[in-house]
Amino acid sequence: YQLGSILNTSSRPLTVEQWHEVIRTIQHGALENDPAIPVLYGIDSIHGANYTRDSTLFPHNIGMAATRNPSLVKRAANITAMETRASGLRWNFDPVFDVGRNPLWSRFPETFGEDSYLVATMGVAAVTGYEEDGLDSVTAVASCMKHFVGYSDPANGKDRTPAYIPDVVLWEHHLPPFEAAVKAGASTIMINSSSINGMPVHASRRLLTGVLRNRFGFEGLIVSDWEDVIRLHTRHRIAETPREAVRMAVEAGIDMSMVPHNFSFAELLVDLVKSGEVSEARIDTSVAIILRLKMELGLFENPYAEEAAATNFGKPEYRELA
């Protein structure tokens, strides 16, 4: 299938050396394809490089926000970037820009709290810490602001459940942090798994293209959350078939689908293009965005774990800061 990305990992942390072997195996296989395009590997290093053994761990965002210290958040993010990149990984699904308006939400600790100004300030500090050295640097990773938008205010407080948010509340509280993240140069964005006022965000052209692309000017990569394209059919039931779910998500603005366990997205999207229901031009737009990110991260120059990056793992000063 010439996969372009692999996202997340098993339930246990690997050593740096084990990660290097994983990346070496994946990239070796990818580069045997024609054309030879390296794989972009993404991971949830959300409070330190928590999928690598012996990495430096920091408090979750709610604890970091309590410090009211953006420079501390930035430094912790930079250390996380260095230890993640040292593991051979160059894309981090962090920081969370969700505004914690519902304290019952099970993932509240991932937020920087309930105030949109504080969330924006701390989130931008994290984005800067991850990316300011330049994506081709061995001390940086591509950040991913998430989860656009309104994920953290579900009506019943449970994860991945519907939210009912008036537009005035959406624009006053939930959207400003994401606009700040776009202005700060965040490279990628992950989408809200749920729905707002009955419309799943993965199918909302108004939010993904109208607001995010056109109004905020975001030019980076838009990735779905876990298995959320197919859920337009299986959970939200606004798509009559899995095929229609793929069409709706792509036309709304999704560039990359996070699909576990099967290849349905690729198969259905190829069929949609062949039938003319999705244009080749639409695919070209997303492919260009994905390839540009891979180039900016230096994957075409060296897709493997970088020796210079590996020297930045586990320094004593990291533990002192933690």
N, C-alpha and C positions, 0 to 999 in steps of 0.2 A: 504493500500500500504506500510505500515511500513516505512514511509518517514524518511530519515536520516538527513535532513537539512531543515531549513526554512530561507528564505533570504529576508531581508528588511522588510518594514512595510507600514502602511497607510500614508497618506499625512500629518498627524498632529503629533506633539510630544506628548508622554505620560509622565505622572509623573513616578517617580521611583517606587512608589507603584503599579501603573497600569502595568508597565513592569514586576514587580515581579509576579503579578497575571497572566499575559500572559504566562510567562515562566513556572510557576507552572502548569497551565492548559495543556500546550503542553507536558511537561515532564511527567506529570501524565499519559497522554494518551499513550505516547511512551513506558513507563515502564510497561504497561499492555500487551505489545506484547511479543511474544516468538520467538527469544531471546529478552530480555529487553535491548535495546540500546538507550541511550539518544540522543536527537536531538541537532545538532549543529546549533545555530542561528547566522546569520551574518547580519551586519548593516553597513551603510555608515556614520560613525563618521568622517567626512572629514575635519572639522575645529572646533573641539570640539565635544562633544556628542550631536550633533544637533537634534537628534530624542528624546531627553529627556528634559522635561520642566525644566527650571531654571538651566540648565547646563552652564558651562563656555564656551563661544565661542571665537575663535581666528580668525585672518585674514586667508583668503584662502592662498594656497601655494605660489601664486605669490607675495603676500604681505610679507609672511614669508621669501621668498628667497631674497627680497629686503633688509633685515636686514644684510645679509651675516653673520649670526650668527647661526652656527649649534647647539650650546649648547641651544639656545633659542628654536629652532625647537624641539630638543630632550625633553626639559622640557615640552613644550606644548603637545607633543605627550604622555608623561607620564601622565599628568593630564587628557588628553582625555581618555587614557587607564583606569585610575582609575574611572572616572565618567561613562564610558561605562560599565565596569565590575560591578560597583555599581548598574547599572540598570538591572543586570542579564544577560548581553550579553558578549560573550567572543571572538567574531571574528569580526574584523573591516576591511572593504574593503578600506584600505588606507595603505600606501601613493601612490600617482600617480608618476610613474617614466617616464611618457611620456615626451619627449623633445619637447617643444613648438616651432617647426620650422615654423608653419603657424599661424601668428597672427590673421587670420580670423577665426580660429577654435573656435566654440562657447563655448568650455569648457576650453579655455586657462587659466583662473584664477585658475583652478585646478592644473596646472603644476607649477614647480619651475622655469620655464623660458626656454630660447632657448639654453642654454649652457649645454652640457652633463656633464661636470665636476661639475658644480653647482648643477644640478639635482641629480647627484649621491651622492654628499656630503650631501645635505639637505635630500634627501630620506633615506640615510643610517642613518642619525641622527634620523629621525622619526621612522624607524624600530627599532633602538636601544631603543628609548624611549618607544615604545609599548611593547617590548619583553624582555628586558635585565634582568628583575627581575625573569624570568622563567615563562613559560606559566601556571604553576599550582599556581602561586602567585595571590593574590587578587588585585594586583596592575598592572597586565599585561593583554594584549589581544593578540591573534594571529593577525599579520599584513597580509596585502594582497597587494603585489606590482602589479601595473596595469598601462596600459593595454598592455600586451605583444603582439606585438610590432608595432610601427609605427602608432598608432591610431591618434596621434596628428598632423599628416602632411597630411591630406586629400587634394586631388588636388583642390577641389572647396571650401574648408574651412568649409563645412557643416559636422555635426556629422554623424558618421556611413556611410561615403561615401568612395569610393576607393582612395587608395594612390598609387602613382607610385614613388618608391624609389629605386634608383640604389643600388646594394649591397655595394659599397664602402661607400655610405652615411649611409646605414643601420648599417654597422659595425663601422663607424667612430663616428656617433652621437647617434643613437637610441639604440643600443644593450649594450654599455658599462654601462649605469646606472643599467640595469637589472642584468648584471653580478656582479656588485658591491653589489646589493641587495641580490643576492644568497650567495655571500661570507659573507655578514653581518648576514645571518641566517634567512631571511624572511621565514615564515612558509608556505605561500600560494601565489598563483599568479592568476590573472584574465586575460583573453585573449581579444585581440583586436577584436571588433565587425566587423570590416571591412576587406577589402582585400588589399594585397600588390601585385602589378604587376599582377593582375587578379586572385590571389589565396587567398581565404578567410583564415585567420589565424587559425580559428577553424578547418580547414581541412588540415592544413599544418603539415604533419609528419616531414618535414625537419626542421621547426622551433620549434615545440613543443617537439619532441623527439630528433632529431639530434642536435639542438643547445642548447635548454634549459636543457634537461635531460643529454645528452651524453657529450656535450662540456662544459657547465657551471656547470654540476654536481648537478642540482637541484633535491632534493629528496622529496619536499613537495607536497602539494595538488594543482592540476591545476583545476580551476573552470571556466566554461564558463561565459560570460556576459549574460545579460538579453535576454532570448529567442533566443539566437544566434545559437543553434544547428539546430532548425527547419528552420532558415533562410538560411541555406545552400541549402534548397529546395525552399523556398518561395521568397527569395530576390536574393541570389547569383546565384541560378539556376544551381549549379554544381551537385546537387543530384536530381535524377529523381523522388524520392519519399521521404516522411518524414522518412521512415524506412532506406533508404539509407543514409540520412543525419545523423542519429544516428550512423550508422556503421562507416561512414567516420570520424566523430568527435572522437569516442571512439578509433578507430585504430590510429588516429593521435596523441592521448595522453591525451584527456580530461578525468579527473577523476570524475567530478561532473558537472551536468547540471543545470543551473539556469533557471527553467521552471515555468513561471507564468500560472495560470488558468487551467492547465490540467495535466494529468498523462501520456501523450503520450510517453515521453522518457522512463519511466519505462516499460510500456507495450511493446514498440518496442524492447527495449534492451533484455528483457526476451525472446522474440520471436527469436531474432537474435542468442542468446546463444543456445536455443533449436534446432535451425536449423543448428548449427555448423558454422555459418558465423562469429561469434565472440566467441573466446575460453573462457572457464571458467577461464583459467589461466590469461587471460587479465583482467577479472573482479576482480579476487582475488588480483591482483596487486593494483588496485585502492581502493578496499575495505580496504586493509591493510593500505594504506596511510591515508584514512579517519578515520579509527578506531584508528590509532596511534595518530593522532591529537586530537581526542576526549579524549584519555587517557592522553596525555600531558597537556591538559587544565583542567584536574581533573573532567571531566563530569561524569565518572563512579563512582567516589567517592562521588560526590555531584552534581547532575544535576540542582539543583535549585539555585536561587539567594542566594549568600553567605552573611551571616550576617556581617562578617568582612569586606567584600567589600563595603557594604552599608554605612559604617561609613566614607568612603573616598569621599563622594559626597558633593559638594558645600562649600568647605572650603574657608575662606576669602583670603588665600594666592593665590588661583587660580585666583581670580578676580584681585588681585594686579598684577600678572604677565600679565594677559590679558590687 
